[in-house]
């Protein structure tokens, strides 16, 4: 078995889930999020691009409905004992297979929660599912039930998060010698991802962001590479990944003499993160983190250049995003608790001047001060 945790940990997670289901008065839960299945059972696949669901009953029994290509994947990587295969065929409707399976599991008329808000649930699947189950039982949206349980990490999960952070640091170390006038973005990106692979890490759940010049103002990956100018800016956002657990980092590196605007933006980023470190602790909520970010940057006249979120929870995630549901945005009531791994980022994109500035890394929350997981400081990087 290719399990990353002790079976006792998976058993504890299942107990926590069934207790939560019982408190929500759910007889069964249909998991479509791959990270939910991975957290609960260890099941590791990218087969969620097709229809599959893990049925969890309130008594703790589980059945996976998937395609034949993932039958052995489930048996090899997970604690799931019962796997049912739906057959690929013309005009196949696996939600009909699901309804028949739910009937066999004595769930007719049951209260069933569904993970709708996930990349493993397409609009077409949702429509087919609702059509099949609308008269079968009492269906409700349970998209955030498991993701809420995954927020606070176990000691074993924290160990993977810390290893992921070491790999993220290694990636930056590999990149820095290559960031210079004439440096090739392709070489930088290859060195960063290569360092993580060489350290035994995994593919990240989304592409690394790399952009220089005008592209440094972009917050998403885009195709195309360029060489760095003698005076330039390079924005990088990446994550170390270990057993799918992520630790993200973000930096804008300046090549050549920094402009006054760049120095001004960096000072704003740095002061804001320092202030957030005083908020990132029990007794505060996610919305407080965002409010701190917005207040300081807005006081500096940067409201038009900042984003409407300044970070999010991290954990074991699958493509296409390493971001968890829980984000630092206005009004988020999620409590900050010890044992969370949280990515704080400052992103200022001044399209008027063409200057970009970003700064960020991942923290582990504790009973008091948050613990940065990176060995790198938050100083401005000049090359």
C-alpha positions in Angstrom: 0.0 0.0 0.0 1.3 3.5 -0.9 -0.1 5.3 2.2 1.5 8.4 3.5 0.0 8.2 7.0 -0.6 5.5 9.5 -3.9 3.7 9.3 -4.8 5.0 12.7 -4.7 8.5 11.4 -7.1 7.7 8.5 -9.4 6.0 11.1 -9.4 9.1 13.2 -10.2 11.3 10.2 -13.2 9.0 9.4 -14.4 9.2 12.9 -14.2 13.0 12.8 -16.1 13.0 9.5 -18.9 10.7 10.6 -19.4 12.7 13.8 -19.7 15.8 11.8 -22.2 14.1 9.4 -24.3 13.0 12.4 -24.3 16.5 13.8 -25.5 17.7 10.3 -28.1 14.9 10.2 -26.6 13.4 7.1 -27.0 9.7 6.4 -24.5 9.7 3.6 -22.0 12.0 1.9 -20.9 12.0 -1.8 -17.3 13.1 -2.1 -16.3 14.5 -5.4 -13.3 16.6 -4.3 -10.1 14.6 -4.9 -8.5 16.2 -1.9 -11.3 15.0 0.3 -10.9 11.5 -0.9 -7.1 11.7 -0.4 -7.4 13.2 3.1 -9.9 10.5 4.2 -8.4 7.4 2.6 -5.1 8.2 0.9 -6.7 7.7 -2.6 -4.3 9.4 -5.0 -5.2 9.9 -8.7 -6.0 12.5 -11.3 -8.9 10.4 -12.4 -11.3 13.0 -11.0 -11.3 14.6 -14.4 -13.8 11.9 -15.1 -16.9 10.9 -13.1 -16.1 9.3 -9.7 -17.4 9.7 -6.2 -16.7 8.2 -2.8 -19.8 7.4 -0.9 -19.4 7.7 2.9 -22.2 6.5 5.1 -22.8 7.8 8.6 -21.8 4.4 10.0 -18.4 4.8 8.4 -18.8 2.4 5.5 -17.3 3.6 2.2 -17.7 2.7 -1.4 -15.9 4.3 -4.4 -17.6 4.5 -7.7 -15.0 5.1 -10.5 -13.7 4.0 -13.9 -11.7 0.8 -14.6 -8.5 2.8 -15.0 -8.7 3.8 -11.3 -9.6 0.4 -9.8 -6.0 -0.6 -9.1 -5.1 3.0 -8.2 -7.6 3.0 -5.5 -6.6 -0.4 -4.2 -2.9 0.5 -4.2 -3.0 4.0 -2.7 -6.0 4.0 -0.3 -7.8 2.3 2.5 -10.9 1.9 0.4 -12.0 -1.7 0.4 -15.1 -1.6 -1.8 -14.6 -0.3 -5.3 -17.4 -0.4 -7.9 -16.6 0.3 -11.6 -19.0 2.1 -14.0 -18.5 1.1 -17.6 -17.4 3.6 -20.3 -19.9 3.4 -23.1 -21.7 5.6 -25.6 -24.2 7.9 -23.9 -23.1 6.6 -20.5 -24.7 8.2 -17.5 -22.7 7.2 -14.4 -25.2 9.0 -12.1 -27.7 6.3 -12.9 -25.1 3.7 -11.8 -24.7 5.9 -8.7 -28.4 5.9 -7.9 -28.6 2.1 -8.3 -25.6 1.8 -6.0 -27.1 4.1 -3.4 -30.2 2.0 -3.5 -28.2 -1.2 -3.0 -26.6 0.6 0.0 -30.1 1.1 1.5 -30.0 4.9 1.1 -33.4 5.4 -0.7 -35.1 8.3 1.0 -31.9 9.2 2.9 -30.4 12.6 3.7 -27.4 12.9 1.4 -24.8 15.6 1.3 -23.0 16.4 -2.0 -19.7 18.1 -2.6 -20.7 20.5 -5.4 -18.0 23.2 -5.1 -15.1 21.2 -6.5 -13.2 20.8 -9.7 -14.2 17.1 -9.6 -17.9 18.2 -10.2 -18.6 19.6 -13.7 -21.8 21.4 -14.5 -22.9 18.5 -16.6 -22.4 16.0 -13.8 -24.3 18.3 -11.4 -27.2 18.4 -13.7 -27.2 14.7 -14.2 -26.8 14.0 -10.5 -29.7 16.3 -9.5 -31.9 14.7 -12.2 -31.3 11.2 -10.9 -31.4 12.0 -7.1 -34.1 14.7 -6.9 -36.8 12.2 -6.0 -34.4 9.6 -4.5 -33.6 11.3 -1.2 -33.1 14.6 0.5 -30.1 16.2 -1.2 -28.1 19.1 0.2 -24.9 21.0 -0.5 -22.1 19.8 1.7 -19.2 21.2 -0.3 -17.3 22.6 2.7 -17.8 19.9 5.3 -14.6 18.0 4.7 -12.6 21.1 3.7 -13.5 22.5 7.1 -12.2 19.4 8.9 -8.9 19.6 6.9 -8.1 23.1 8.1 -6.3 22.1 11.3 -3.4 19.8 10.5 -2.2 16.8 12.5 1.4 16.4 13.5 2.0 14.1 10.6 0.5 16.6 8.2 2.5 19.5 9.6 5.7 17.4 9.0 4.7 17.2 5.3 4.0 21.0 5.2 7.4 21.7 6.7 9.1 19.5 4.2 7.1 21.2 1.4 8.5 24.6 2.8 12.0 23.3 2.7 11.5 22.3 -1.0 10.1 25.8 -1.7 13.2 27.3 -0.2 15.4 25.0 -2.3 13.6 26.2 -5.4 14.4 29.8 -4.6 18.0 28.9 -3.9 18.2 27.2 -7.3 16.6 30.2 -9.0 18.7 33.1 -7.5 22.0 32.5 -9.3 20.1 32.5 -12.6 18.2 35.8 -12.0 20.5 38.3 -13.7 20.7 40.5 -16.7 20.2 38.2 -19.7 18.9 35.4 -17.5 16.4 33.0 -19.2 13.0 32.6 -17.6 12.9 29.0 -19.0 16.1 28.1 -17.2 14.9 29.7 -13.9 11.6 27.8 -14.1 13.4 24.5 -14.9 15.8 25.0 -12.0 13.0 25.7 -9.5 10.8 22.8 -10.4 13.9 20.6 -10.8 15.0 21.4 -7.2 11.7 20.2 -5.9 11.7 17.0 -7.9 15.3 16.3 -6.9 14.3 16.7 -3.3 11.6 14.1 -3.6 8.7 16.5 -4.0 5.7 16.3 -6.3 4.1 18.3 -9.0 2.3 21.3 -7.6 -1.5 21.6 -7.9 -1.1 24.5 -10.3 1.6 26.0 -12.5 4.3 28.2 -11.0 3.8 31.9 -11.8 6.8 33.5 -13.6 6.8 36.8 -15.4 9.2 39.6 -16.0 8.9 43.0 -17.5 5.3 43.9 -18.2 4.4 40.2 -17.4 5.6 40.7 -13.8 2.2 42.4 -13.2 0.3 39.1 -13.9 -1.0 36.9 -11.1 -1.4 33.8 -13.2 0.8 31.6 -15.3 1.0 32.3 -19.0 2.8 30.6 -21.8 5.9 32.2 -23.3 9.4 33.0 -22.0 11.8 35.9 -22.3 15.3 36.9 -21.1 15.8 39.4 -18.4 16.9 43.0 -19.2 19.7 44.8 -17.4 17.0 46.7 -15.4 14.0 44.4 -14.9 11.4 42.9 -12.5 10.6 39.2 -12.1 7.6 38.0 -10.2 7.6 34.4 -9.0 4.9 32.5 -7.1 5.6 28.8 -6.5 5.1 26.1 -3.9 7.1 23.2 -2.6 5.0 20.1 -2.5 5.4 16.9 -0.4 2.8 14.2 -0.5 0.6 16.8 -2.2 0.9 19.1 0.8 1.9 22.6 -0.3 3.9 25.5 1.1 3.7 28.5 -1.2 6.0 31.5 -1.5 6.0 34.7 -3.6 8.6 37.3 -4.5 9.2 40.1 -7.0 13.0 40.1 -7.6 14.5 43.3 -9.0 17.3 43.3 -11.5 19.5 46.3 -11.7 19.0 49.6 -9.8 15.6 49.6 -8.1 13.3 52.5 -8.8 11.9 54.7 -6.1 8.4 53.2 -6.8 9.6 49.7 -6.4 11.2 50.6 -3.0 8.0 52.3 -1.9 5.9 49.3 -2.9 8.2 46.9 -1.1 8.1 48.9 2.1 4.3 48.8 2.0 4.3 45.0 1.4 6.8 44.4 4.2 5.1 46.5 6.8 1.8 44.9 6.0 3.0 41.4 6.4 4.7 42.4 9.7 1.3 43.7 10.9 -0.5 40.6 9.8 1.9 38.5 11.8 0.4 40.2 14.8 -3.1 39.1 13.7 -2.4 35.6 12.5 -3.2 33.9 15.8 -6.1 32.4 17.8 -8.8 34.9 18.7 -8.8 36.4 15.3 -10.6 35.5 12.1 -9.6 35.3 8.5 -11.5 38.6 7.8 -9.3 40.4 10.3 -6.2 39.4 8.3 -7.7 40.9 5.2 -8.8 44.1 7.0 -5.3 44.6 8.2 -4.0 44.2 4.6 -6.6 46.6 3.2 -6.2 49.2 5.9 -2.5 49.6 5.6 -2.3 49.5 1.8 -5.3 51.9 1.4 -3.7 54.3 3.9 -0.7 54.4 1.5 -2.9 55.2 -1.5 -2.6 51.7 -3.0 -6.3 50.6 -3.0 -6.4 50.6 -6.8 -3.3 48.4 -7.0 -4.0 45.7 -4.4 -6.1 42.6 -4.6 -9.4 41.7 -2.9 -7.7 38.8 -1.0 -4.3 38.4 0.6 -3.9 34.7 1.1 -5.5 31.4 2.0 -5.3 28.1 3.7 -3.0 25.5 2.2 -2.9 21.7 2.5 -3.0 18.6 0.3 -4.5 19.8 -3.0 -4.9 18.6 -6.6 -5.0 20.4 -9.9 -6.0 22.9 -11.0 -5.3 24.9 -7.8 -3.4 24.7 -4.6 -5.7 27.2 -3.0 -8.2 26.0 -0.4 -11.7 27.3 0.0 -10.8 29.4 3.0 -9.3 32.7 2.0 -8.3 36.0 3.6 -11.1 38.2 2.2 -13.5 40.8 3.6 -15.9 39.4 6.1 -14.6 35.8 6.3 -15.7 34.6 9.8 -13.4 31.6 9.8 -11.5 31.4 13.1 -7.8 31.2 13.2 -6.8 28.1 15.2 -3.5 26.5 16.1 -2.2 24.0 13.5 -3.3 25.7 10.3 -0.9 26.2 7.4 -1.7 29.6 5.9 -0.2 31.4 3.0 0.0 35.2 3.3 0.8 37.2 0.2 1.1 40.9 -0.6 0.4 41.6 -4.3 0.7 45.2 -5.5 0.4 45.7 -9.3 0.8 49.3 -10.3 -0.3 49.5 -13.9 0.2 53.2 -14.0 3.9 53.0 -13.4 4.4 49.5 -14.6 5.9 48.5 -11.3 5.1 45.1 -9.6 5.8 44.1 -6.1 4.9 40.9 -4.3 5.9 39.2 -1.1 4.7 36.2 0.8 5.3 32.8 2.4 3.5 30.1 4.4 3.0 30.2 8.2 2.1 27.5 10.7 -0.3 28.9 13.4 0.4 28.2 17.0 -1.1 29.1 20.4 0.6 32.5 20.0 2.9 33.9 17.3 2.7 32.3 13.8 5.7 30.3 12.7 7.1 31.1 9.3 7.9 27.8 7.5 10.5 29.4 5.2 14.1 29.7 6.1 14.3 32.8 3.8 13.6 36.2 5.3 11.3 38.8 3.7 14.0 41.2 2.6 13.9 42.8 -0.9 15.8 40.6 -3.3 18.1 42.6 -5.6 20.2 41.1 -8.4 
